[in-house]
Amino acid sequence: MPNELTQPHQPLTLDASIATLLYLFHTQALGATELPNPRSAANIDQLLRALATRPDVGDLIRDTCEDLSDTWSHVVNGHFCKSSGCMT
């Protein structure tokens, strides 16, 4: 979760809101009973990488997208496991 949200008495910025929603969607997708199929995982990874490389995106969103993309690249490559098993 973005560190900005844990700081006391800080106004919630638009970037923090967007980063939080990205993180929420990420954890919901990976917490599902079955992982997304490799094609969907590849699309998610590609979109996160594209968003991270946009010049008009702030550092918080860029860092969040890069972190989440790292996880999705593991899903795409079949190197992601959770309690219900590994993606093959």
Secondary structure as UniProt FT lines:
FT   HELIX           3..6
FT   TURN            8..9
FT   HELIX           14..31
FT   HELIX           38..52
FT   TURN            55..56
FT   HELIX           59..76
FT   TURN            77..78
FT   STRAND          81..82
FT   TURN            83..84
FT   STRAND          85..86
//
